[in-house]
Amino acid sequence: MRKVMLAGFLAFAYVLPESAGGAELKQETTEAFNQYVRATEDRMAEELRDGRTFLWVDTFPELQRDRLYAQLRQGEIVIERLETLEREKRIKVPNGLIHHWIALGFTPGVTLRQVLAFMQDYDHHEGIYKPDVLRSRLLIADGNYFKVHLRLHQKAIITAVFNAEFDVSYFPLDENRAHSRSYSTRIAELENPDRSDEREKPIGKDRGFLWRLYSYWRFEEMDGGVYIQLESVALSRSVPALLAWAVNPLLKSIPREYLSRLLTSTRVALTNKSAATSFGTSLRAKHLSTQYSLVAPTSGAVQNEVHSTVILPIQERSL
């Protein structure tokens, strides 16, 4: 009962600023997030140039790497929280929190072509990723570029629903590997969703639960299936210092659970025989351009990744 009362108090206290005008996405917060993304993408671009650490588990010593691959093939999902450092220093985000996670899973019995066709079948994602995705619609498909509308649902103590649009680009590397990036271009929190008085709150002037969502996928076909990796960088409002001790663990648990559901739902859908057959005959994946371009701009920044283990007993380290 005490936990329920505490949860109710935190929900009330965390939402209370909304009555005073809510949270507001400030320019300095956006600039800091962009700086964080640039540093993170610099590291990604270096990995892609190097070619030896395409998947996150490839960065570990051989014995640990082999153990992780074995666990992945047994159906485990590896999830860790990351933090990008620039010149070995934290990137401060005034009035905001960055949620940076990486997750990796393995789907047996499918090909890279089938996985890419599945990923690009955006009109049907709502039936696969509910309750996190309530609606999905493909707006534009032009070669390896897609523009997508999603209605996102987020629930912990508090429920929030968003209308969001994403620009998604795919980059094939060879016959066994590809990667993609997805940038949110518009996120609007809804008030009274699915009611006659539904309306969008002003963008950047809402409760501040989700202001940006960038996703980076990598796909590698080997070992009789496809390894699927998702690295997610999201931006939300900061937490009042008085509540940080209690709210921060909750905020950190949301993306962990979300990524786990996302990769699990992807694997279940792909291993469904009828779905795999349907996706395998899709023409969209067959027409992927083989032209490759780097994901990230190069800024010359030096960055590291601080890993905080969530599921598997991996030692904290820097990359």
Helices and strands as residue ranges (DSSP letters): H 2-15, G 16-20, E 23-24, H 27-50, G 56-59, H 62-73, E 78-81, E 84-86, E 89-90, E 96-108, H 112-119, G 122-124, H 126-129, E 133-142, E 145-155, E 159-172, E 177-191, E 199-200, E 205-206, E 212-222, E 225-237, H 244-271, H 273-280, G 285-287, E 303-305, E 308-309
